[in-house]
Amino acid sequence: MFGGLKSEHTVVLADALKTHKHLTKLKLSGNKCGSEGGMAIADMLRTNTSLTWLSIEGDRGDNEIGLGEAEQALRNAVKGRDGFELKL
């Protein structure tokens, strides 16, 4: 089921979460975050240390391709973070 979040919304959300200190889980599954949104989330994960769980499963992307190259960027962003659970 599509949640309504598109790439441009994901970019704004990721920017807002860069310095957020209290959110530990984020579920973005079933949206259209796309490659651009996925890259923004990956960038956010490099500075946000409070998140320990992210689900972005079933992302179709704006063009039905999904996360594309952002999948690897997301994996790299959390690499080495003990206990981080990433669901793609």
C-alpha positions in Angstrom: 0.0 0.0 0.0 1.3 3.4 -1.0 1.9 5.7 1.9 2.0 9.0 -0.1 5.6 10.0 0.7 7.4 11.0 -2.5 11.1 11.8 -3.1 10.7 15.5 -2.5 9.0 14.9 0.8 11.7 12.4 1.8 14.4 14.9 1.1 12.7 17.5 3.5 12.2 14.8 6.1 15.8 13.6 6.0 17.1 17.2 6.3 14.9 17.7 9.4 16.1 14.4 11.0 19.9 15.1 10.6 20.2 16.5 14.1 17.1 14.9 15.7 18.2 13.2 19.0 15.1 11.3 20.1 13.7 9.2 17.2 15.1 5.7 17.2 12.8 4.0 14.6 11.6 5.2 11.2 9.3 3.3 9.0 9.1 4.5 5.4 7.9 1.3 3.8 5.4 1.3 1.0 6.2 4.9 -0.2 7.8 6.4 -3.3 11.0 7.7 -1.7 13.0 6.8 -4.8 16.7 7.1 -5.4 16.8 10.8 -4.5 14.9 10.3 -1.3 17.0 7.2 -0.4 20.2 9.2 -1.0 18.9 11.9 1.3 18.1 9.3 4.0 21.6 7.8 3.6 23.1 11.3 4.1 21.0 11.8 7.2 22.1 8.5 8.6 25.7 9.7 8.5 25.0 12.4 11.1 21.9 11.1 13.0 23.2 8.6 15.6 19.9 8.2 17.5 18.2 6.0 14.8 18.8 2.3 15.3 16.0 0.9 13.0 14.9 1.9 9.5 12.4 0.1 7.3 12.1 1.3 3.7 10.8 -1.9 2.2 8.5 -1.9 -0.8 9.6 1.5 -2.0 8.5 1.9 -5.6 10.2 5.2 -6.3 8.7 8.0 -8.4 9.4 6.1 -11.6 8.5 2.6 -10.3 12.3 1.7 -10.1 12.5 1.9 -6.3 15.6 3.0 -4.4 18.0 2.2 -7.2 21.6 3.1 -6.3 20.4 4.5 -3.0 20.2 0.9 -1.6 24.0 0.6 -1.5 24.3 4.1 -0.1 21.9 3.2 2.7 23.9 0.0 3.5 27.1 2.0 3.5 25.7 4.7 5.8 24.9 2.2 8.6 27.9 -0.1 8.0 29.7 -0.6 11.3 26.8 0.7 13.5 26.4 -2.1 16.0 22.7 -3.0 16.5 21.4 -1.0 13.5 18.6 -2.8 11.7 18.0 -1.8 8.1 15.1 -3.3 6.2 15.3 -2.8 2.4 
